[in-house]
């Protein structure tokens, strides 16, 4: 093994990165992920210079993202304006860019520890203290790199490393230090593995003990029980595929499926949840559509459905003034039994190349298009806000936060902290993303529930729809590519977590603590 690492360190980094992505859904091989990152820490320690450290981190990242993001290629099969094969190229190109962030993390982690080696020559392993220092620093720099990946150039926060710890119970640490801090804990666990293999048991135990304590806390801390008088909810999943979603011939059949799965009105009021872009209607402009929806509702029911809000402007063409579509919002509407719109949320964090085409004047003539059908780009909404669901038939008013689809992956950016919601609704359309994307999306929603201490409801066209409690546990789910509904009571929120109060400042504080520990460890060995 040592000979392989010495002779082919770059190949080892690439393969380790590829295997590290097996810890994400749907494989969930989190021990493999930790082992692969332990190997990366070793490779950092053996790097001959800065360029070598950067290259090893970059190759690791290329493998890591290529496997983890393979579902993106599937999205291109639904857009005939671009060649379907381009989806595979898009995965590679995106991975080549995203790999820069792990590369920066490994480069920074290479610097602080002493450059002194154990033996003669370049490329030998570092001392026990230096491995510990490298681990602490790499945990901090990985945290920073994931935050940068989530924020620069509109951000792409998909599959943060911490999500692999959901099966272990350690993910409860996200209530304190957030998702990016949780990724740093995964690095510490990997460092503990490496130190154990090196028979350096004291520093390994120092890293392992708090991780074990977190795992026990996570597995022994359930969410609060749902009170008997909690509002009743129904989550609908119609199993309408992307290949038929926009078919005019199937519009009536799709609506009938949604109507049937929503059930008949009952004496007790219900909150009914439909997916993102569930209906092809402009609800604020089409009273007939609002009437159709209201007919499905009992006196105290409310329907939350995805639809499009459109904007027009007057243009003159051949001497005639007419209204032309100028823009749109990807929106969530609240409809009551009297066909009134009781609230609207407009998606804020849009998907580049999905909901809008950057540099349209340049890219459109080249034959590129956004993945969502239509020639007009979506406009962003104002950001997180809590919508008030009015009291009906004895049900108290509720505050509902909304994050439409992709928005839910951005840690620290999902709720209005000045008006904390009672729950989050995450209407999504995961029908684009093959079999890996939907379950990865669900896992990231679970982290948001944990971080904020509030339940999350997900409704998607083809799955995975789910009800998630305030501890991130799935109370009910509808399997992928199945039509169905979930009937349950609305789970209760927890008191605000530390992370819900501080946001990513809590992650930054943890990062600073790791850097200080790394410096202290280095100085103690001089």
PyMOL commands that set and color helices and strands:
alter all, ss='L'
color gray80, all
select helices_A, chain A and resi 2-7+9-23+30-46+50-68+72-78+86-112+128-154+161-168+170-197+201-219+248-262+287-294+360-366+405-409+417-419+436-452+498-502+505-524
alter helices_A, ss='H'
color red, helices_A
select strands_A, chain A and resi 232-237+270-273+302-317+320-336+341-346+386-389+398-402+423-428+455-460+465-468+474-478+484-489
alter strands_A, ss='S'
color yellow, strands_A
deselect
rebuild
show_as cartoon
